[in-house]
Amino acid sequence: MCRRNSLFTRPLVIACVLACVCLLPARAGADGIDVRFLRALDGDSLRVEARGEVLEIRLIGVDAPEYRQEYSRKAKDFSQRFCQGGALRLEFDKDRHDRYGRTLAYVFVDGRMLNEDLVRAGLAVPIRVKPNTRHYNRFKEAEKEARRERRGFWIKGGLDMTPGQWRRTH
C-alpha cells in the first residue's frame, strides 16, 4: 500500500513543484511593471503609458523643487534626460496611489533608480511618507553624498525653502 501511494505521490510532488516554478516569474513581477516614458512633469512627477493607459507617476520618497522654485527646471531636466529613451520599470511599495490619484513608484532605468539619483545629484530631498519607506535610508545616504560633494543646490548649502515649505507659502 505504501509503495502504491509513493507511485502516485512522486508525480504529484513533481507537478506541484513545476507549477510553483512556473508561477514564480508572474508573482515576482506582480509588484513592478514596464512602462513607456512620455515626459517629465517636474522633477518628481512623470507621465507614462502602461498597457494603453496614461498614468501620472509621483516618485516615492523624494521631493524636488516646485515650479518657479530655484532648481526646479534643473530637477525636471534631470528626470527628463534620465528617462528619455530608456525602458522604464516601475516598482511599488505598500501604498500604490496618493490622495491625488497619482501612482506612487520607484522608477528604474537600466537598473538605476531615478528617485535615488535625483537626490544624489542634489536636485531633490528625501522625504519619509509612511508606509512607503522601503528605500528611505538609501535616499538619506544619497543626500549625504550630494552634500559632501556639493552637488546641485548643495553647492550653495541647500534650498532657501524645502519644496514642502514652498508649497505652503506659494
Secondary structure as GFF3:
##gff-version 3
##sequence-region A 1 170
A	DSSP	alpha_helix	2	28	.	.	.	ID=ss1
A	DSSP	three_ten_helix	29	31	.	.	.	ID=ss2
A	DSSP	beta_strand	32	42	.	.	.	ID=ss3
A	DSSP	beta_strand	45	50	.	.	.	ID=ss4
A	DSSP	beta_strand	53	59	.	.	.	ID=ss5
A	DSSP	beta_strand	62	63	.	.	.	ID=ss6
A	DSSP	alpha_helix	72	83	.	.	.	ID=ss7
A	DSSP	beta_strand	88	91	.	.	.	ID=ss8
A	DSSP	beta_strand	103	109	.	.	.	ID=ss9
A	DSSP	beta_strand	112	113	.	.	.	ID=ss10
A	DSSP	alpha_helix	114	120	.	.	.	ID=ss11
A	DSSP	beta_strand	125	126	.	.	.	ID=ss12
A	DSSP	alpha_helix	136	149	.	.	.	ID=ss13
A	DSSP	three_ten_helix	152	156	.	.	.	ID=ss14
A	DSSP	alpha_helix	163	169	.	.	.	ID=ss15
###
